[in-house]
Amino acid sequence: MGCGFLEGVYQEALEFEFGKRKIPFERKKELVIYYKDIELQKKYNADFVCYEKIIIKLKACSKLLDEHISQVLNYLNATNFKLVILVNFGEKSLKFKRIVL
């Protein structure tokens, strides 16, 4: 599709591609956030969770920044997930980072 669209457009297209490839996923998956082993009332809505264990975080910005990586590291720490794939559709070609705790 190229760059220039909002994240929601890429999210819809990616949902189509996951389905086409039979990749199990949940879109806008609500995840519990923990603080010192206490479940908080506030939840995190992941763009996607694939295979029940991989958070997919979408961005549509000119460049991935350290702040984006910090954000997904916080998601991992707060949700007890171990892997995030951070995908940026905003650059000339698709960029992604695999972040593991």
C-alpha positions as CSV (number, residue, x, y, z in Angstrom):
1,M,0.0,0.0,0.0
2,G,2.9,2.3,0.6
3,C,3.3,4.9,3.3
4,G,1.0,7.7,4.0
5,F,-2.1,6.1,5.5
6,L,-3.2,6.1,9.2
7,E,-2.6,3.1,11.4
8,G,-6.2,1.9,11.1
9,V,-5.9,1.3,7.4
10,Y,-2.8,-0.8,7.8
11,Q,-4.5,-2.7,10.7
12,E,-7.4,-3.6,8.5
13,A,-5.1,-4.7,5.6
14,L,-3.0,-6.8,8.0
15,E,-6.1,-8.4,9.4
16,F,-6.9,-9.5,5.9
17,E,-3.4,-10.9,5.3
18,F,-3.4,-12.8,8.6
19,G,-6.7,-14.4,7.7
20,K,-5.5,-15.2,4.2
21,R,-2.4,-16.9,5.6
22,K,-4.4,-18.7,8.4
23,I,-2.3,-17.0,11.1
24,P,-4.3,-17.1,14.3
25,F,-4.9,-13.6,15.7
26,E,-7.1,-11.4,17.8
27,R,-7.5,-7.8,16.8
28,K,-7.8,-5.1,19.5
29,K,-7.1,-7.7,22.1
30,E,-7.7,-6.4,25.7
31,L,-4.8,-7.4,27.9
32,V,-4.6,-7.2,31.7
33,I,-1.9,-4.9,33.1
34,Y,-0.1,-5.9,36.3
35,Y,1.7,-3.7,38.8
36,K,3.6,-5.6,41.5
37,D,1.5,-8.7,40.8
38,I,-1.7,-6.7,41.3
39,E,-4.1,-6.6,38.4
40,L,-5.0,-3.1,37.5
41,Q,-8.4,-2.0,36.3
42,K,-7.0,-0.2,33.3
43,K,-6.4,-2.5,30.4
44,Y,-4.1,-2.4,27.3
45,N,-5.7,-3.0,23.9
46,A,-3.1,-4.6,21.7
47,D,-3.3,-3.9,18.0
48,F,-3.1,-7.7,17.4
49,V,-2.1,-10.8,19.4
50,C,-1.0,-13.7,17.2
51,Y,-0.7,-17.3,18.3
52,E,-2.0,-16.2,21.8
53,K,1.5,-15.0,22.7
54,I,2.9,-12.4,20.3
55,I,1.9,-8.7,20.5
56,I,1.9,-6.9,17.2
57,K,2.2,-3.2,17.6
58,L,1.6,-1.0,14.5
59,K,2.9,2.4,13.8
60,A,2.6,4.7,10.8
61,C,5.3,7.3,11.5
62,S,8.3,8.6,9.6
63,K,10.8,6.7,11.8
64,L,10.8,4.3,14.7
65,L,12.2,6.1,17.8
66,D,13.6,4.9,21.1
67,E,10.2,6.0,22.7
68,H,8.4,3.5,20.6
69,I,10.7,0.7,21.8
70,S,10.3,1.9,25.4
71,Q,6.5,1.8,25.0
72,V,6.4,-1.8,23.8
73,L,8.9,-2.9,26.5
74,N,6.5,-1.4,29.0
75,Y,3.7,-3.5,27.4
76,L,5.8,-6.6,27.8
77,N,6.6,-5.9,31.4
78,A,3.0,-5.0,32.4
79,T,1.3,-7.9,30.6
80,N,3.7,-10.8,31.1
81,F,4.0,-11.3,27.4
82,K,7.6,-12.0,26.1
83,L,7.5,-10.9,22.5
84,V,6.4,-7.8,20.6
85,I,6.8,-7.2,16.9
86,L,6.8,-3.5,16.3
87,V,5.8,-2.7,12.7
88,N,6.2,0.7,11.1
89,F,4.3,1.3,7.8
90,G,5.2,5.0,7.7
91,E,8.7,4.7,6.1
92,K,9.4,4.3,2.4
93,S,9.6,0.5,3.0
94,L,8.1,-1.5,5.8
95,K,10.3,-1.6,9.0
96,F,9.9,-3.9,11.9
97,K,11.7,-4.8,15.1
98,R,11.4,-7.9,17.1
99,I,11.6,-7.1,20.9
100,V,12.0,-9.9,23.4
101,L,12.0,-9.8,27.2
